[in-house]
Amino acid sequence: MGNSELYSRDPRSIPRTRLTQHELDEIMALHARFLNQDSGGRRASLKLTNLSYLDFSGRDLREADFTGSELKGARMAGSNLHSANMFAVDLRDADLSNAVLDQADLRGSSMRSTNLAHASLVEADLRAGRLYNRDSHGELKTVREKKSVTDLAAAILTGSDLSHAKMGDALIIETDMTDANLSGVNLERADMTASILTGANMERCDLSGANMTDVVLHGAVLTGARLNQTNLTGADLVCAVLDGVDFSQTDISLATFPKSLNDLDGDLPHLLKEHHAWVTSKGDVGARVELSRYVLTEQDFSSVNLSMANLSYSNFRDCHFERAHLIMADLSYCDLRGADLSYADLRGAGMTRANLTGANLTGARLGPVPMEGAIGREWSTNIQHARLVSAQFLGADLVAANFTGADLTDASLKGSDLSRAILTDAMLGGTDLREADLSGADLRGAVGLRRDGAA
């Protein structure tokens, strides 16, 4: 039997006992007593039951047994399924957003189009599996003749934590894994065709034999990942962090990587001169520089005027931008690790998903730019979902800057002006905010903020 047949096998063909919401609630009450070790408690055994569209939201379902059950369209948002047995379960279209599935057994399960946004699946087992059941004589009988792969096609896994999960042979086609944590995950022979892995943490992943045709890896971190006979046809690795990745056993000829300086249409100093003329003349002379998708590491752009330049998706690691003019420049998805942007003018710049780990932005200006002809309106600097781990913003102007979802772990914002800044859902663990002005700042959903602002 081919893989396509395994993928298309209909889980509904297995007979299951249908439960009502009332019957489920009674079982859940006994399960709660079991977890609390109260008398009369009983572990929930829901093997080969039909639980489609029932409501499990926020339930404590630790160690429950759902083997072979149908949970299609079930509402399980925020539920705790730690160590649950979900072997060969049908979870198609279910809502498991923010659920805990750490160490759960999900082998052979169907999670096609399942919402797993921000779910935790640490050390979960998502390998292929074969379903058995006991007959009336206690004999093991095969329910599924062949092993079924875990099906995550078209699932939503944005921001989910799958660290150290077992996902070998899994079907992950056209799946949104933006910002997912896949560190240390075994993805051997997994089919990840056309999946979105933007910003995903894939450190030390084993991608041996995986099909990564047409995957998008913008800003993904693949440090130390293993790529042995991995299919990268059409894969977009522009601005992916590839430190320590060995491509010697993988064909990369059909993958997309950033361009080199040799691919520039002209001499870099001349292009910068033309751009300066274009900015200062308001477009009358010169030409806007286009430096998108290039490797420009360790270049010196100190005091250069790059305002309104298109620099997106380029690698500027360890570059010098001291006192550079980058007003309204597009730096989205750029690799700026270790770059020196001290006292640079970045007002109104677009820095969505830029990687500024360890960058120096001491005294930098990232405040808003007044919109010409629109009294009272301004264009704020956009740093949403950027990596700013251990970055230095000492004394920086960050007025009204948008840090939504940004990772500021161990960054120093000491003495910076964050008035009216947007820090919703930002990661602030270990962030130094001493003497920072946070008046009017939006800190809703920020994680790790200490009230004293100390590191």
N, C-alpha and C positions, 0 to 999 in steps of 0.2 A: 504493500500500500504506500503511495507517495505522500509527501508532506502536504500537498494541496488537499488530499482527501482527509488527512488528519485534521487540518485546519478547519475544514468545512463540516466536520461531523457535528450533527445537531444534538446538543445536550438534552433537548426536550424529548428525545426518543426513549429515555430511561423512565420507567414508571415511578412515580413519587406520591406520597400521601399528602393531600392538601390540608393545611392548617389555617384556621381563622385567626384574626388578630386577638380575639379573646383567648383562644387556646394557647397562642404564643405567649400572651401576657402571663398566663398561669405558669407556664414552663419557666418563664423569666423570673418570676417571683421565687420559685423553688431554687433556681440557679443562684439568685442573690443570696439565699440562705446558705447554699453550698459554699459560696465564696467567703461568707462570713463565719463559716463553720458552725452554723446554728443547727439545732436538731430539726430533722425533717427535711433538710436541704437535699437537693439532688442536682448533680451536674446536668446541664442541658444536653440531651442527645437528640439531635435533629437530623440524623442520618437519613438520606433519601426522602426528604420531605419537600413539599412545594411551598415556599415561603415568599413567592413573588409579590412585590408591591407592598409587603407588610412594613411596619414602622419599627425600626430598632434604634432610632436616633438617640445618641447619648447613653446607650445601655452599656453596662459592664458585662461583656461577653467573654471574658478571659477563660481559656481552656474549654470553651464550648465545642461540641462536635457537630459540624455541618457537612460531614463527608457526603459527597454526591448530591447535595441539595440544590434546589433551584431557588435563587435569590434575585431573579431578574427584576430590575426596577425597584428593588428594596431600598428603603430609606435608612441608611446606616451612618449618616454624618455624625462625626464626633464619637462614635462608639469605640469601646476598648476591646479589641480582638486579640490581645497579646496571647501568643501560644495557642490560639484556636486552631482546630483541625478543620481546614477548609479545602481539603483534598478533593479535586475534581468537581468543584462547585461552579454553578452557572451564576455569574455575577454581572451579566450583560446589562448595561444601562443603569446599574445600581449607583447610588450616591454614597461614596465612602470618603467624601472630603473631610479632612482633619481627623480621620479615624486612625487608631493605633493598631497596626498589624505586625508589630515586632515579633520575630520568631514564629510567625504563623506558617502553617503548612498549606501552601497554595498550589501545590504541584498539580499540573494538568487542568487548572481552573480556566474558565472562560471569563475574561474581563474586558471583552470588546465594548468600546464606548463607555466604559465605567469611569465615573468621576472620582479620581484619587488625588485631587489637588491638595497639596500640603499634608497628605497622609504620611504616616511613619511606617516603613516596612523594613526596619533594620533587621538584618539577618533572616529575613523571610526566605522561604524556600519556594521558588517559582520555576522549578525544573519540570520536565515532562513526567507524567505519571499514568499508571494503569489502575482502573477502578475495579475492586473486588467486593463481593458481598457473601454472606453465609446463607445457605439454604436451610430448610426446616430440620435437616439432620446435622447442622453445624459445619457442613462442608463449605470450603471456600470455592465460590464460583466467580468466573470472570464476568463483569458487567460490560467492560469495554475490552475487546480483544487486543487492541493495539494501544500503546502509550499515546496519550494526547499531550500535545505541547501546551504550555500556558499561553493563552491568547490575550495579548494586551493591545491588539490592533485598535487604533483610533481612540485609545483611552486618554484620559487627561491626568497627567502626572506632574503638572507644574508645581515646583517647589516641594515635591515629595522627597522623603528621605529613604533611599533604598540602600544605604551603605552596607556593604558586606553581604548583600542578598545573593542568592544563587539563582541565576537567570539563564543558565545554559540552554540553548535550543529554543528559547522563548520567541514567540511571534510578537514583534513590536513595530508593526507597519503603520506608518502615518500617525505616530503617537506623539503627543506634545509633552516633552520632558524638559521644558524650559526651566532652568534653575534647579533642576533635580540634583540630589546628592547621590551619585553613583560610585562613590569612592570605594575601591576594593571589591567591586562587584564582578562576579564571574559571568561574562556574557559570551562565552565560547559558543560559536555556531548560531548565535541568535540572529534572527532576521529583523533588522532595524530599518528596512527600506523606507526612505522618504520621511523619517522621523525628525522632529525638531529638538535639537539638544543645545540650543542657545543658552550660554551661561551655565551649563551643567558642570558639576564637579565630577570628573571621571578619572581622578588620580588613581593610579595602580590598577585600573580596570584590565581584565583579561578579555581582549576582543579577538582572540585567535579564531580564525575561520568564520568570523561574523560577517554578515552581509550588511554593509553600511552604504549601499547604493543611494545616492541623492540625499544623504543626511546633511543637515545644516548644523555646523559646530561653531558658529560665531561666538567667540569669547569663552568657549568651553575649555576647561583645564584638564589636559590629558597627561600631566606630568607622571612619568614612570609607567604609562599604560603599555600593555603588551599587544602589539599588532603583528601577528604571524599569519600570513596568508589571508589577511582581512581584505574584503572587497570594498574598495574605496571609489569605485566608479561614480563620477559625478558628485562626490562628497565635497562640501565647501568647508575648508579648514582655515579660511581667512580669519586672522586674529585669534585663532585657537592657541592655547599655551601648550607647546609641544616639547618642553624641556625633558631630556632623557628618553625620548621616544625613538626607538630603533625601527626604521622603515626598510631595513635591508631584506626582510623576508616578505615584503608586501609591495605590490605594484601600485605606484602612486602617479603613474603617467596620466591617468584620466581624472585625477582629483584636482581641485582648485586650491592653489596656494597664493599668497600675496606676490606681487611683482617685485622685481629688483630695480635698483637705480639705473641699470642698463636699459630698462624698458621705458624710461622717461622719454617723453617727446621733447627733447631739448636739454640743455645744461641746467642743473638745479639752481646755481646762483643767478643765471639769466631769468629763469622762471620766477624766482623770488623778486627780482628787480621789476619785472613786468607786473607782478601782482601789486607791489608797492605803488607803482604808477597808477594802476587801476583803482586802488583804494583812495589814494589822495586826490585823484581827478574825478572821483565818483563815477567811474566807468567810461569817461571820455577817451582815455588812452590806456594802453597796456592791456593786460588780460588776466582774468581770475585764474589763480593756480588750482589745478586739480591734482591732488596727491592722495587720492583714495585708493586703498588696497595695495600699498607699497610697503616694502621693508626699508625703513630709514633709521635703523638703530644707530645710536651713538653720534648722531649728527648735531651740529651746533647751530641752533636757531636763535641764539641770544639776541635780544633787542630787535629781532626781525618782525616786520609788520605782516602778519598772517590773518588779519581781520577778515571775516567772511569767507575764508578759504575752506575748500572742501578737503578735509583731512581724514574723513571717516574710514574705518576699517584698516587703518595703517598701523604698522609696528614702529613706535617711537621709543622703544625701550632704551633707557639710560641716555636719552637726548637732553640737550641743554636748551631750555626755553626761558632762561632768566630775563625778566623785564620785557619779554616778547609781547607783542600786541596780537591778541587772539579774540578780539571782540566779535561776537556773533559767528565765530568759526564753528564748523561742524567737526567735532572730535568723537562722535558716537562710535562705540565699539573699538576704539583705539587701544592699543597696548602701550601704556605709558608707565610701565613698571620701572621704578627707580629714576624716573625723569625729574629734572630740576625745573620747576615752574615757579620758583620763588619770585615774588613781586611781578608776576606776569598779569596782564590785563585780560581776564577771561569773562568779562561781563557779557551776559546773554549767550554765552557759548552753549552748544549742544554736546553734552558728554554722557548721553544715555549709554549705559552698560560699558563704559570705558573702564579699563583695568589700570588703576592708579596705585596699586600695592607698593608701599614704600616710597611713593613720590613725595617730593618736597614742594609744598605750596605755601611756604611761609610768606606772609604779607601779600599774598595774591589777591586780586580783586575779582570776586565772583558775584558781585551784586547785580541788580537789574539794569537794563538799558531803557531809557524813556522812548516810547514809540513816537516817531516823528508824526506830527499833525494830530496826535490823539492825547489831549490834555488829561493828565492823571493816569494814563495807562503806561504799562511798562512790560518789557520782555525779560523774564527771569532766566537765570542760568539753570539748565536742566542737567542734573546729575543722577537721574533715576536709575536704580538698580546697578549702580557702578560699584566696582570693587575698590575700596579705599582702605584696606587693611594696613595698619601701621603708617598711613600717610600723615604728613605734618602740615597742619593748617594754622600754625601759631600766628595770632594777630591778623588772620585773613578776614577780608570783607565777604561775608556769606549772606548778606541781607537778601531775604526772600528767595534764596536758592532752593531748588526742589531736589531733596535727597530721598524721595520716596523709595523704599525698598533697598536703599544702599547699604553696603556692608562697611561700617566704620569701626570694626573691631580693632581695639588697641590703637586707634588713630588719636592724634593730639589736636584738639581744637581749642587749646588753652588761649584765652584772651581774644578769641575770634568774635565777630559780630554775626550772630545767628538770628537776629531779630526778624520776625515774620518768615523765617525759614520753614520749609515743609519737611518734617522728619518722620512722617507716618510710615510705620512698618520697617523703619531702619533698624539695623543691628548695631547696638551701642555698647556691647560688652567690652569693658576695659577702656572705653573712650574717655579721654581726658577733656572735660568740659569746664574745668576750673576757670573762673573769671570770664567765662563766655557770656555774652548777652543773648539770652533766650526769650526776651520779651516778645510776646505775640507768636512764638514758634508753635507749630503744630506737631505734637509728640505722640499723637494717638497711635497705639499699636507698636510703638518703639520697644525693642527688646533689650534688656540689660541696662537701662538707664538708672544710675544711682542718683538719689535726690541731692547728694552733696556735690555731684558733678565730678568727683574724684575718679582717678583711673582704677 
